[in-house]
Amino acid sequence: MAEYTQQQLLDLVNTVQVAPGNARVRALTQRIVSDLFKTIDEMDVSADEFWSAVDWLSRLGASGQTGLITAGLGFDRLLDIRADEADQKAGRVGGTPRAIEGPLFVAGAPTAKAEVRVDEGEPKGEVFVMEGQVLDLAGQPVPHAMVDVWHANEQGGYSHFFPGMKPYELRRRIETDAQGQYRFRTALPPGYSIPPNSPTSELFEALGRHGHRPAHIHFLVVAPGKRTLTTQVNIPGDTYIDDDFAFATRDGLVVELERDVAPAGYESLGITQPFVRSRFNFVLQNAVTEDEALPLTRMERVKA
């Protein structure tokens, strides 16, 4: 039996071991635990507050909303800012800005050549076509690049996560043609909010913050020898475009909309009436290492 002071307990927690373990994990854990010990002491956290937080974390994990919390507390954008700063320091400039991936990517979406209809059935909103090219930093086309696209439905739901949606609904992969061209038809997506009556909403209510995201479309763009690009574009005019709870809006990623575009030339996408169009080119940096060109999302990289 032993009695400890706070510092003695912390020292033991941070130093006791029976095997070498992982030095990086040990260092990170020591820092996090030390900061939490300090927070509990300096903020006079009560036992009830502590165990309430533990209960919230348990419910958060069970809800599958951890990725919403990381975005809403700025961690996702922080990692992008650090990556941007590292690029600037290394003199790597140009290309389409990266933007947070979000927690709702699903691999294996159906693949199409050059163009595809992302939505299905009768339009659920304004008919929207986005088109452009995948280019390199010299402005040359990148043929046969793969463009993953995914976005929310009219209720703010994503397939595989929202009840009632078909597998891979509003998710497609597009292989660009020899000129790096892509285009897709879908319905102009709306913004959406975090799930109500959830661990995520509980925290944001306690913080006095909203949980709204402006309308956006996600992309993962990959090509041999090119740096994999994870990004998203915003639809202009959304109330929350400058007040995104995930802090993901970026200069250069707000598209321009052309309305009442004539349908001629878009018959292959089933368009017979005037529609909304946006032209947007993705510009890829060259990969410095093979790792940078891997067609992996964030969780795929972790598992790899």
C-alpha positions as CSV (number, residue, x, y, z in Angstrom):
1,M,0.0,0.0,0.0
2,A,1.2,3.5,-0.7
3,E,-0.1,7.1,-0.3
4,Y,0.8,9.5,-3.1
5,T,0.7,13.2,-3.7
6,Q,-0.7,14.4,-7.0
7,Q,2.8,14.8,-8.4
8,Q,4.0,11.4,-7.2
9,L,0.9,9.8,-8.8
10,L,1.5,11.6,-12.1
11,D,5.2,10.6,-12.1
12,L,4.2,6.9,-11.6
13,V,1.6,7.0,-14.3
14,N,4.1,8.5,-16.7
15,T,7.1,6.3,-15.9
16,V,6.0,2.8,-14.7
17,Q,6.5,0.2,-17.4
18,V,7.3,-3.5,-17.7
19,A,8.3,-3.4,-21.4
20,P,9.8,-0.8,-23.8
21,G,6.5,-0.1,-25.4
22,N,6.2,2.6,-28.1
23,A,8.3,5.7,-27.4
24,R,6.1,8.0,-29.4
25,V,2.9,6.8,-27.8
26,R,4.5,7.1,-24.4
27,A,5.6,10.7,-25.0
28,L,2.2,11.7,-26.3
29,T,0.4,10.0,-23.5
30,Q,2.6,11.6,-20.9
31,R,1.9,15.0,-22.3
32,I,-1.9,14.5,-22.5
33,V,-2.2,12.9,-19.1
34,S,0.0,15.6,-17.5
35,D,-2.1,18.3,-19.1
36,L,-5.3,16.6,-17.8
37,F,-4.0,16.3,-14.3
38,K,-3.1,20.0,-14.4
39,T,-6.6,20.9,-15.8
40,I,-8.4,18.8,-13.1
41,D,-6.4,20.5,-10.3
42,E,-6.4,24.1,-11.6
43,M,-10.1,24.0,-12.7
44,D,-11.1,22.2,-9.6
45,V,-13.0,19.5,-11.6
46,S,-15.4,17.6,-9.3
47,A,-15.8,13.8,-9.4
48,D,-19.3,14.3,-10.8
49,E,-18.0,16.5,-13.6
50,F,-15.2,14.0,-14.4
51,W,-17.5,10.9,-14.6
52,S,-20.0,12.9,-16.5
53,A,-17.3,13.6,-19.1
54,V,-16.4,9.9,-19.1
55,D,-20.0,9.0,-19.8
56,W,-20.2,11.5,-22.6
57,L,-17.0,10.1,-24.2
58,S,-18.5,6.6,-24.0
59,R,-21.7,7.7,-25.7
60,L,-19.7,9.7,-28.3
61,G,-17.8,6.6,-29.2
62,A,-20.9,4.5,-29.5
63,S,-22.6,7.1,-31.7
64,G,-19.8,7.1,-34.3
65,Q,-19.6,10.9,-34.1
66,T,-16.0,11.3,-33.0
67,G,-15.2,12.7,-36.4
68,L,-17.8,15.4,-36.0
69,I,-16.2,16.5,-32.7
70,T,-12.7,16.6,-34.1
71,A,-13.9,18.8,-36.9
72,G,-16.1,21.0,-34.7
73,L,-13.3,21.6,-32.2
74,G,-10.9,22.6,-35.0
75,F,-8.6,19.7,-35.0
76,D,-9.2,18.7,-38.6
77,R,-8.5,22.2,-39.9
78,L,-5.5,22.5,-37.5
79,L,-3.9,19.5,-39.3
80,D,-4.5,21.2,-42.6
81,I,-3.0,24.4,-41.4
82,R,0.1,22.6,-40.2
83,A,0.4,20.8,-43.5
84,D,0.1,24.2,-45.4
85,E,2.7,25.7,-43.2
86,A,5.1,22.7,-43.9
87,D,4.5,23.2,-47.6
88,Q,5.3,26.9,-47.4
89,K,8.4,26.2,-45.5
90,A,9.5,23.6,-48.1
91,G,8.7,26.0,-51.0
92,R,5.8,23.8,-52.2
93,V,3.3,26.2,-53.6
94,G,0.4,26.0,-56.1
95,G,-2.3,23.5,-56.6
96,T,-5.9,23.3,-55.4
97,P,-6.1,23.9,-51.6
98,R,-6.6,20.9,-49.4
99,A,-9.7,20.9,-47.2
100,I,-10.8,18.6,-44.4
101,E,-12.0,15.1,-45.4
102,G,-14.7,14.8,-42.8
103,P,-15.7,11.5,-41.3
104,L,-18.1,10.2,-44.0
105,F,-16.0,8.9,-46.9
106,V,-16.8,5.4,-48.0
107,A,-14.4,3.6,-50.4
108,G,-15.6,1.5,-53.4
109,A,-18.1,3.8,-55.1
110,P,-19.2,2.9,-58.6
111,T,-16.7,4.1,-61.3
112,A,-17.5,5.8,-64.5
113,K,-15.5,7.1,-67.5
114,A,-15.3,10.9,-67.8
115,E,-18.9,11.7,-66.8
116,V,-21.6,10.3,-64.5
117,R,-24.9,11.0,-62.9
118,V,-24.2,11.0,-59.1
119,D,-27.9,11.3,-58.1
120,E,-30.6,8.8,-59.1
121,G,-34.2,9.0,-60.1
122,E,-36.2,12.2,-60.1
123,P,-34.2,15.3,-59.2
124,K,-34.5,16.3,-55.5
125,G,-33.5,19.9,-55.9
126,E,-32.0,22.0,-58.6
127,V,-30.2,20.0,-61.3
128,F,-26.5,20.7,-61.0
129,V,-23.6,19.9,-63.2
130,M,-20.0,20.3,-62.1
131,E,-17.3,19.9,-64.7
132,G,-13.7,20.8,-65.4
133,Q,-10.2,19.2,-65.7
134,V,-7.6,17.7,-63.5
135,L,-4.4,19.5,-64.3
136,D,-0.8,19.5,-63.1
137,L,1.1,22.6,-61.9
138,A,2.2,23.4,-65.5
139,G,-1.5,23.5,-66.6
140,Q,-1.2,20.3,-68.5
141,P,-4.1,17.7,-68.4
142,V,-3.7,14.7,-66.1
143,P,-5.4,11.9,-68.0
144,H,-7.1,9.0,-66.2
145,A,-7.0,10.6,-62.8
146,M,-9.6,9.2,-60.4
147,V,-12.0,11.7,-58.9
148,D,-14.1,10.5,-55.9
149,V,-17.1,12.7,-55.2
150,W,-19.6,12.5,-52.4
151,H,-22.1,14.8,-50.8
152,A,-25.2,14.9,-48.6
153,N,-28.8,14.4,-49.7
154,E,-31.6,17.0,-49.3
155,Q,-31.9,16.0,-45.6
156,G,-28.2,16.4,-44.9
157,G,-27.6,12.6,-44.8
158,Y,-24.8,10.6,-46.3
159,S,-25.3,7.0,-47.6
160,H,-23.9,4.3,-45.3
161,F,-24.7,6.6,-42.3
162,F,-28.2,7.9,-42.9
163,P,-31.2,5.5,-42.7
164,G,-33.1,4.8,-45.8
165,M,-30.4,5.7,-48.3
166,K,-29.2,3.2,-51.0
167,P,-25.6,2.0,-50.8
168,Y,-23.3,4.5,-52.5
169,E,-26.1,6.9,-53.1
170,L,-24.6,10.3,-54.0
171,R,-21.1,8.7,-54.2
172,R,-19.3,8.1,-57.4
173,R,-15.7,7.8,-58.9
174,I,-14.9,9.4,-62.2
175,E,-11.9,8.5,-64.3
176,T,-10.9,11.5,-66.3
177,D,-10.5,11.2,-70.1
178,A,-7.3,11.8,-72.1
179,Q,-7.6,15.5,-71.6
180,G,-8.2,15.2,-67.8
181,Q,-11.8,16.1,-68.2
182,Y,-14.6,15.1,-65.8
183,R,-18.2,16.1,-65.3
184,F,-21.1,14.9,-63.2
185,R,-24.7,15.6,-62.7
186,T,-26.4,15.7,-59.3
187,A,-28.8,17.9,-57.3
188,L,-27.5,21.1,-55.8
189,P,-26.8,20.0,-52.2
190,P,-28.0,22.0,-49.2
191,G,-26.2,22.7,-46.0
192,Y,-27.0,20.6,-43.0
193,S,-26.6,20.4,-39.2
194,I,-25.1,18.0,-36.7
195,P,-27.6,15.3,-35.4
196,P,-29.9,16.7,-32.7
197,N,-30.2,15.0,-29.4
198,S,-26.7,13.5,-29.8
199,P,-23.4,13.7,-27.8
200,T,-22.2,16.1,-30.4
201,S,-25.2,18.5,-30.1
202,E,-24.9,18.2,-26.3
203,L,-21.4,19.6,-26.4
204,F,-22.2,22.4,-28.8
205,E,-25.2,23.5,-26.8
206,A,-23.0,23.6,-23.7
207,L,-20.5,25.7,-25.6
208,G,-23.1,28.0,-27.0
209,R,-22.2,27.2,-30.5
210,H,-24.2,26.2,-33.6
211,G,-23.6,23.0,-35.5
212,H,-24.3,24.0,-39.1
213,R,-22.3,23.3,-42.2
214,P,-22.7,25.2,-45.4
215,A,-23.5,23.4,-48.6
216,H,-20.5,21.6,-49.9
217,I,-19.2,18.6,-52.0
218,H,-16.3,16.4,-51.1
219,F,-13.5,15.2,-53.4
220,L,-10.6,12.8,-53.3
221,V,-8.4,13.2,-56.5
222,V,-5.6,10.8,-57.2
223,A,-3.2,10.1,-60.1
224,P,0.1,8.3,-60.5
225,G,3.0,10.5,-59.6
226,K,0.7,13.2,-58.2
227,R,0.1,14.2,-54.6
228,T,-3.2,12.9,-53.5
229,L,-5.7,15.8,-53.0
230,T,-8.5,15.7,-50.4
231,T,-10.7,18.8,-50.6
232,Q,-14.2,20.1,-50.8
233,V,-15.9,22.9,-52.6
234,N,-18.6,25.2,-51.1
235,I,-21.7,26.4,-52.8
236,P,-22.0,30.2,-52.8
237,G,-24.8,32.0,-51.1
238,D,-25.1,29.6,-48.1
239,T,-25.9,31.4,-44.8
240,Y,-23.0,29.6,-43.0
241,I,-20.4,29.8,-45.7
242,D,-18.3,32.1,-43.5
243,D,-19.4,30.5,-40.3
244,D,-18.9,26.8,-40.8
245,F,-18.9,24.8,-37.6
246,A,-16.0,22.7,-39.0
247,F,-14.0,25.8,-40.1
248,A,-13.6,24.2,-43.5
249,T,-14.4,27.0,-45.9
250,R,-11.3,28.1,-47.8
251,D,-10.4,30.8,-50.4
252,G,-10.3,29.3,-53.8
253,L,-12.8,26.6,-53.0
254,V,-16.1,28.5,-53.3
255,V,-17.4,27.7,-56.8
256,E,-19.2,30.0,-59.1
257,L,-22.7,29.1,-60.3
258,E,-24.1,29.6,-63.8
259,R,-27.9,29.4,-63.8
260,D,-30.3,28.7,-66.7
261,V,-27.6,26.9,-68.7
262,A,-29.0,25.5,-72.0
263,P,-29.2,21.7,-72.0
264,A,-27.6,21.3,-75.4
265,G,-24.6,19.0,-75.1
266,Y,-25.6,17.5,-71.8
267,E,-28.2,15.0,-73.2
268,S,-25.9,12.1,-72.1
269,L,-26.6,13.2,-68.5
270,G,-30.3,13.1,-69.1
271,I,-30.7,16.9,-69.0
272,T,-33.5,18.4,-71.1
273,Q,-34.2,21.6,-69.3
274,P,-32.1,24.6,-68.2
275,F,-29.8,23.8,-65.2
276,V,-27.2,25.1,-62.9
277,R,-23.5,24.6,-63.8
278,S,-20.1,25.1,-62.2
279,R,-16.8,24.8,-63.9
280,F,-13.9,23.9,-61.6
281,N,-10.4,22.6,-62.3
282,F,-8.4,20.5,-59.8
283,V,-4.7,21.2,-59.9
284,L,-2.4,18.6,-58.5
285,Q,1.1,19.0,-57.1
286,N,3.8,16.4,-58.0
287,A,4.3,13.8,-55.4
288,V,7.8,14.0,-53.7
289,T,7.5,10.5,-52.3
290,E,5.6,7.4,-53.3
291,D,3.6,7.8,-50.0
292,E,2.2,11.1,-51.1
293,A,0.6,9.5,-54.2
294,L,-1.1,6.7,-52.3
295,P,-4.9,6.8,-53.1
296,L,-5.8,6.6,-49.4
297,T,-8.1,8.5,-47.1
298,R,-7.1,9.4,-43.6
299,M,-8.5,6.2,-42.0
300,E,-7.1,4.0,-44.8
301,R,-3.7,5.5,-44.1
302,V,-4.0,4.7,-40.4
303,K,-5.0,1.1,-41.1
304,A,-2.2,0.7,-43.8
